[in-house]
Amino acid sequence: MRAAADAVERAHALPRLRVGLHPVLADGDAALPRTRIAALLNEHGRFGDNMVRDGVWFFFLPHVPEQLAREIRAQFEAFANTGSCSIT
């Protein structure tokens, strides 16, 4: 997410450049506010950096899949809103 503005600028400057999105679900910032995906974020409002522990939480907690879907969709929508791609 930190380099997103630079990546978007490069994608617009190089229209033949093929770009894609790698959703962030570990050790990074979320697209949605903490209030919408609290089960996914640590006390600092970021995705955790322990992928094994977080993966277990993501898999076993019943309310987490909906929050994951919501966050992943928000990241794809943010990417599409840059004009660098279209989502099909």
Buried (B, 14 or more C-beta within 10 A) or exposed (E): EEEBEEBBEEBEEEEEEEEEBEBBBEEBEBBBEBEBBEBBBEEEEBBBEEEEEBEEBBEEEEEBEEBBEBBBBBBBEBBEEBEBBEEE
